[in-house]
Amino acid sequence: MPQDAVPVVKQRIGFLSFGHWHPSPQSSTRSGRDALVQSIELAVAAEELGIDGAFFRVHHFARQLASPFPLLAAIGARTSRIEIGTGVIDMRYENPLYMAEDAAAADLISAHAGGEGRLQLGVSRGSPEPAQNGSHAFGFVPPEGETDADLARQKTELFRAAITGAGVVAGNPQMTGSTAPLPIQPQSPGLADRIWWGSGTRATAEWTAEQGMNLMSSTLLTEDTGVPFDELQYEQIQLYRDAWEAAGWERTPRVSVSRSVIPLVTDEDREYFGPRVGSDTKDQVGFLDGGLARFGKSYIGEPDRIAEELANDKAVAAADTLLVTVPNQLGVDYNARLLASIAEHVGPAIGWTPNR
């Protein structure tokens, strides 16, 4: 690992599923039911392998996972150790108080084996999507003079206050004897420290630190300075940590980065992903959401080679959590084997040990 990028806590590996489903013969997830049930089964299999986290993307108006809390609660009830998270919930679509109730309930269910809950909720302003003003159709329109991004941050502030037990509505004196503000129920201890902001730039990473949230950075940044992706993301992480220290927060923050990692171990691996070696194994620069964006490379190839490359990835070394994206439409058995290959061949190179 680079000497200036030693992880501050035990390195964790989780998987990140986009939850795609499509009614075609080539897909193992041909319906929404398939995507949901197989997500639960993959989380159970990942826990058995010692993988640390099961994370899921949230998208609306698409054949992907959309309503995370029933899924997170179901996984929490079936597992006992693995962290369960989102990457990310688009706050433009959320009722923050209803979300606070759902999140607390799912977190408490995940704590059935004792201790605190296991939810690690990534939230953000959201990403480009199929629908035009999709959140407006849900009834959430920003006030005049404000943007969807402004509204997402305001909702996040209210959600975070609600999960810490703040009073959010005046009591009815006929029922409670006073007008003292009432908090949402139930409350789940520790959940407030397990909220992450999905940041796509260095500036939003600094804002995330100022707010006291953990940092979630994906396989792309919506800016480009000409340096390799891992170096730009490393700079983002360092700016975040500097801002966190300047803000005076007492706890140690969490930082995750996402990568596409495919060790070519079997003939099946080579059939599916071998043709992508070369084309996808270098950074890409393009336009996204009206501006330049840098997309990180995929790590596809022989296990020893990609393990060495990941060990030299500055952002992976600086983060405490690596989320590996999985091709969920290939089914549970394939993805469980993929995670086993990553655990065996890649994990040791970045200082990871199984969570058992």
C-alpha positions as CSV (number, residue, x, y, z in Angstrom):
1,M,0.0,0.0,0.0
2,P,1.2,3.6,-0.5
3,Q,2.9,4.8,2.6
4,D,0.8,8.0,2.8
5,A,-2.6,6.2,2.6
6,V,-2.8,3.7,5.4
7,P,-6.4,2.8,6.4
8,V,-7.4,4.3,9.7
9,V,-9.5,1.3,10.7
10,K,-9.9,-2.4,9.7
11,Q,-10.4,-2.7,6.0
12,R,-13.9,-3.9,5.1
13,I,-15.2,-5.4,1.8
14,G,-18.9,-5.2,0.9
15,F,-20.8,-5.8,-2.3
16,L,-22.9,-3.2,-4.1
17,S,-25.8,-4.4,-6.2
18,F,-27.6,-2.3,-8.7
19,G,-30.6,-4.7,-8.5
20,H,-31.3,-4.9,-12.2
21,W,-34.0,-7.1,-13.5
22,H,-35.2,-7.7,-17.0
23,P,-37.7,-10.3,-18.5
24,S,-35.2,-11.8,-20.9
25,P,-33.8,-15.4,-21.2
26,Q,-30.3,-14.1,-20.6
27,S,-31.2,-12.7,-17.2
28,S,-31.3,-14.6,-13.9
29,T,-33.4,-11.8,-12.5
30,R,-36.4,-11.6,-14.8
31,S,-38.8,-9.9,-12.4
32,G,-38.9,-7.5,-9.5
33,R,-39.6,-10.5,-7.2
34,D,-36.4,-12.2,-8.5
35,A,-34.3,-9.1,-7.9
36,L,-35.6,-8.8,-4.3
37,V,-35.4,-12.4,-3.3
38,Q,-32.0,-13.0,-4.8
39,S,-30.7,-9.8,-3.1
40,I,-31.6,-11.4,0.3
41,E,-30.1,-14.8,-0.7
42,L,-26.8,-13.1,-1.9
43,A,-26.6,-11.2,1.4
44,V,-26.9,-14.5,3.3
45,A,-24.3,-16.1,1.1
46,A,-21.9,-13.1,1.5
47,E,-22.2,-13.3,5.3
48,E,-21.3,-17.0,5.2
49,L,-18.1,-16.0,3.3
50,G,-17.2,-13.4,5.8
51,I,-18.0,-10.4,3.6
52,D,-18.6,-7.3,5.7
53,G,-21.4,-5.5,3.9
54,A,-24.4,-5.9,1.6
55,F,-25.3,-2.6,-0.1
56,F,-27.9,-1.7,-2.7
57,R,-28.5,1.1,-5.2
58,V,-31.9,2.8,-5.2
59,H,-33.5,3.9,-8.5
60,H,-37.0,5.0,-9.3
61,F,-39.0,4.5,-12.6
62,A,-36.5,1.8,-13.7
63,R,-36.3,-2.0,-13.5
64,Q,-34.1,-1.8,-10.4
65,L,-34.5,-1.8,-6.7
66,A,-36.6,1.2,-5.6
67,S,-37.9,0.8,-2.0
68,P,-35.0,-0.2,0.2
69,F,-36.5,-0.6,3.7
70,P,-38.5,-3.8,3.2
71,L,-35.4,-5.3,1.6
72,L,-33.1,-4.1,4.3
73,A,-35.4,-5.4,7.1
74,A,-35.7,-8.8,5.4
75,I,-31.9,-9.1,5.1
76,G,-31.5,-7.9,8.7
77,A,-33.9,-10.7,9.9
78,R,-32.0,-13.4,7.9
79,T,-28.5,-12.4,8.9
80,S,-26.7,-11.5,12.1
81,R,-23.3,-9.9,11.3
82,I,-23.1,-8.3,7.9
83,E,-23.6,-4.6,7.5
84,I,-26.6,-3.7,5.4
85,G,-26.7,-0.5,3.5
86,T,-27.7,1.7,0.5
87,G,-25.6,3.4,-2.0
88,V,-27.5,5.7,-2.3
89,I,-31.1,6.7,-1.4
90,D,-32.1,9.7,-3.5
91,M,-33.4,12.1,-0.9
92,R,-35.4,14.1,-3.5
93,Y,-38.0,11.3,-3.4
94,E,-38.2,10.8,0.4
95,N,-40.6,11.9,3.1
96,P,-37.9,12.4,5.8
97,L,-40.1,11.6,8.8
98,Y,-41.6,8.4,7.3
99,M,-38.1,7.5,6.2
100,A,-36.9,8.0,9.8
101,E,-39.5,5.6,11.1
102,D,-38.7,3.0,8.4
103,A,-35.0,3.3,9.0
104,A,-35.3,2.9,12.7
105,A,-37.6,-0.1,12.4
106,A,-35.3,-1.9,9.9
107,D,-32.2,-1.1,12.1
108,L,-33.9,-2.5,15.2
109,I,-34.8,-5.7,13.3
110,S,-31.2,-6.1,12.2
111,A,-30.1,-5.9,15.9
112,H,-32.0,-9.2,16.7
113,A,-28.7,-10.9,17.6
114,G,-27.9,-8.2,20.2
115,G,-26.1,-4.9,20.2
116,E,-26.7,-1.9,17.8
117,G,-28.4,-2.2,14.4
118,R,-26.3,-2.9,11.3
119,L,-27.8,-0.3,8.9
120,Q,-25.3,1.9,7.0
121,L,-27.5,4.3,5.0
122,G,-26.0,6.1,2.0
123,V,-28.1,9.1,1.0
124,S,-27.6,11.9,-1.5
125,R,-29.1,14.4,-3.9
126,G,-29.4,11.5,-6.4
127,S,-28.0,10.9,-9.9
128,P,-29.3,11.3,-13.5
129,E,-32.4,9.1,-13.9
130,P,-34.9,7.9,-16.6
131,A,-37.7,10.2,-15.4
132,Q,-38.0,13.9,-15.9
133,N,-38.5,15.5,-12.5
134,G,-39.4,12.1,-11.1
135,S,-39.5,13.3,-7.5
136,H,-42.0,16.0,-8.5
137,A,-44.4,13.2,-9.4
138,F,-44.0,11.9,-5.9
139,G,-45.2,15.2,-4.7
140,F,-41.9,16.8,-3.7
141,V,-41.4,20.1,-5.6
142,P,-38.8,22.6,-4.3
143,P,-40.1,26.0,-3.3
144,E,-39.6,28.9,-5.8
145,G,-36.0,30.0,-5.9
146,E,-34.6,26.6,-4.6
147,T,-33.4,23.5,-6.5
148,D,-33.9,19.8,-6.1
149,A,-30.5,19.6,-4.5
150,D,-31.4,22.2,-1.9
151,L,-34.5,20.3,-1.1
152,A,-32.6,17.0,-0.8
153,R,-30.2,18.6,1.7
154,Q,-33.0,20.1,3.7
155,K,-34.8,16.7,3.9
156,T,-31.5,15.0,5.0
157,E,-31.2,17.5,7.8
158,L,-34.7,16.8,9.0
159,F,-34.2,13.0,8.7
160,R,-31.0,13.1,10.7
161,A,-32.7,15.2,13.4
162,A,-35.6,12.8,13.6
163,I,-33.4,9.7,14.0
164,T,-31.5,11.4,16.9
165,G,-34.8,11.8,18.8
166,A,-35.5,15.5,18.2
167,G,-39.0,16.6,18.6
168,V,-40.5,17.2,15.2
169,V,-44.2,17.9,15.8
170,A,-46.1,19.6,18.6
171,G,-48.0,17.3,20.9
172,N,-51.8,17.3,21.1
173,P,-52.5,18.4,24.7
174,Q,-55.8,16.4,24.7
175,M,-53.7,13.3,24.2
176,T,-50.4,14.1,25.8
177,G,-51.2,16.8,28.3
178,S,-48.9,19.3,26.6
179,T,-47.7,20.7,23.3
180,A,-44.1,19.6,23.9
181,P,-42.5,18.4,20.6
182,L,-42.8,14.7,19.9
183,P,-40.1,12.6,18.3
184,I,-40.7,9.8,15.8
185,Q,-40.9,6.3,17.1
186,P,-39.2,3.9,17.3
187,Q,-35.7,5.2,17.9
188,S,-32.6,3.1,17.1
189,P,-29.5,3.8,19.1
190,G,-26.4,4.5,17.0
191,L,-28.2,4.9,13.7
192,A,-27.3,8.6,13.5
193,D,-23.6,7.8,13.3
194,R,-24.3,5.4,10.4
195,I,-25.5,7.9,7.8
196,W,-23.3,8.4,4.7
197,W,-23.5,11.1,2.0
198,G,-22.8,10.0,-1.6
199,S,-20.3,12.7,-2.8
200,G,-19.3,13.2,-6.4
201,T,-16.9,16.1,-5.9
202,R,-14.2,17.4,-3.6
203,A,-16.4,20.3,-2.5
204,T,-19.3,18.1,-1.5
205,A,-16.9,15.9,0.4
206,E,-15.9,18.8,2.5
207,W,-19.6,19.7,3.0
208,T,-20.2,16.1,4.1
209,A,-17.5,16.4,6.7
210,E,-18.9,19.7,8.0
211,Q,-22.3,18.0,8.5
212,G,-20.8,15.1,10.4
213,M,-21.7,12.3,7.9
214,N,-19.6,9.5,6.7
215,L,-18.3,9.7,3.1
216,M,-19.4,7.4,0.3
217,S,-17.6,7.9,-3.0
218,S,-18.4,5.8,-6.1
219,T,-16.8,4.8,-9.3
220,L,-17.1,8.2,-10.8
221,L,-16.5,11.9,-9.9
222,T,-18.4,14.7,-11.6
223,E,-15.2,16.7,-12.1
224,D,-11.9,16.1,-13.8
225,T,-8.4,17.6,-13.2
226,G,-6.5,15.4,-15.6
227,V,-5.0,13.1,-12.9
228,P,-5.9,9.4,-12.6
229,F,-9.2,8.6,-11.0
230,D,-7.7,7.0,-7.9
231,E,-5.5,10.1,-7.2
232,L,-8.5,12.5,-7.7
233,Q,-10.6,10.4,-5.3
234,Y,-7.7,10.2,-2.8
235,E,-7.6,14.0,-2.8
236,Q,-11.3,14.0,-2.2
237,I,-10.9,11.7,0.8
238,Q,-8.0,13.8,2.2
239,L,-10.0,17.0,1.9
240,Y,-12.9,15.3,3.7
241,R,-10.7,14.1,6.5
242,D,-9.1,17.6,6.9
243,A,-12.6,19.2,7.0
244,W,-13.7,16.6,9.5
245,E,-10.8,17.4,11.8
246,A,-11.4,21.1,11.4
247,A,-15.1,20.7,12.4
248,G,-14.0,19.1,15.7
249,W,-16.1,15.9,15.5
250,E,-15.1,13.4,18.2
251,R,-15.8,10.1,16.4
252,T,-13.7,8.6,13.7
253,P,-15.6,8.8,10.3
254,R,-16.1,6.0,7.8
255,V,-15.1,6.3,4.2
256,S,-16.1,3.9,1.4
257,V,-15.1,3.7,-2.3
258,S,-16.7,1.5,-5.0
259,R,-14.9,-0.5,-7.6
260,S,-15.7,-3.0,-10.3
261,V,-13.6,-6.0,-9.5
262,I,-13.7,-9.3,-11.6
263,P,-11.0,-11.8,-11.0
264,L,-10.9,-14.1,-14.1
265,V,-10.7,-17.5,-12.3
266,T,-13.1,-19.8,-14.2
267,D,-13.9,-20.3,-17.9
268,E,-17.3,-18.8,-17.1
269,D,-15.6,-15.6,-15.8
270,R,-13.5,-15.4,-19.0
271,E,-16.5,-15.9,-21.2
272,Y,-18.5,-13.1,-19.6
273,F,-15.8,-10.6,-18.8
274,G,-12.7,-11.5,-20.8
275,P,-13.6,-9.4,-23.8
276,R,-13.8,-6.3,-21.5
277,V,-10.1,-6.5,-20.6
278,G,-8.4,-3.5,-22.2
279,S,-11.5,-1.5,-23.1
280,D,-12.8,-1.1,-19.5
281,T,-9.5,-1.4,-17.6
282,K,-8.6,2.3,-17.9
283,D,-10.1,5.6,-16.7
284,Q,-12.7,7.2,-18.9
285,V,-13.6,10.9,-19.2
286,G,-17.0,12.0,-20.4
287,F,-20.0,14.3,-19.9
288,L,-22.5,13.7,-17.1
289,D,-25.2,16.0,-15.8
290,G,-24.0,18.9,-17.9
291,G,-20.3,18.7,-17.0
292,L,-17.1,16.7,-17.3
293,A,-16.8,13.5,-15.2
294,R,-14.0,11.0,-14.6
295,F,-15.0,7.3,-14.4
296,G,-12.7,4.9,-12.7
297,K,-11.4,1.8,-14.4
298,S,-12.6,-1.7,-13.9
299,Y,-10.3,-4.3,-12.3
300,I,-10.7,-7.3,-14.6
301,G,-8.0,-9.9,-15.1
302,E,-5.9,-12.6,-13.6
303,P,-6.3,-12.5,-9.8
304,D,-2.7,-11.8,-8.9
305,R,-2.5,-8.8,-11.3
306,I,-5.7,-7.1,-10.2
307,A,-4.8,-7.7,-6.5
308,E,-1.6,-5.9,-7.1
309,E,-3.3,-3.1,-8.9
310,L,-5.9,-2.6,-6.1
311,A,-3.2,-2.6,-3.5
312,N,-1.7,0.4,-5.4
313,D,-5.0,2.2,-5.7
314,K,-4.5,5.3,-3.5
315,A,-8.2,5.8,-2.8
316,V,-8.8,2.1,-1.9
317,A,-5.9,2.3,0.5
318,A,-7.2,5.5,2.1
319,A,-10.8,4.3,2.6
320,D,-11.8,1.8,5.3
321,T,-14.5,0.2,3.1
322,L,-14.3,-1.2,-0.5
323,L,-17.7,-1.8,-2.1
324,V,-17.3,-4.1,-5.1
325,T,-20.1,-3.9,-7.7
326,V,-21.7,-7.2,-8.6
327,P,-23.4,-8.3,-11.9
328,N,-26.6,-9.2,-10.1
329,Q,-28.4,-10.4,-13.3
330,L,-26.0,-13.4,-13.4
331,G,-27.7,-14.8,-10.3
332,V,-26.9,-15.7,-6.7
333,D,-24.6,-18.7,-7.4
334,Y,-22.4,-16.8,-9.8
335,N,-22.1,-13.8,-7.6
336,A,-21.4,-15.8,-4.5
337,R,-18.5,-17.5,-6.4
338,L,-17.3,-14.0,-7.5
339,L,-17.3,-12.8,-3.9
340,A,-15.4,-15.9,-2.8
341,S,-12.8,-15.2,-5.5
342,I,-12.4,-11.6,-4.3
343,A,-12.2,-12.8,-0.7
344,E,-9.5,-15.3,-1.6
345,H,-7.4,-13.4,-4.1
346,V,-8.0,-9.7,-3.6
347,G,-8.8,-9.3,0.1
348,P,-5.3,-10.2,1.5
349,A,-3.7,-7.7,-0.9
350,I,-5.6,-4.8,0.8
351,G,-5.3,-6.0,4.4
352,W,-8.7,-7.5,4.6
353,T,-9.7,-10.5,6.8
354,P,-13.1,-12.3,6.8
355,N,-15.7,-11.1,9.3
356,R,-16.7,-14.3,11.2
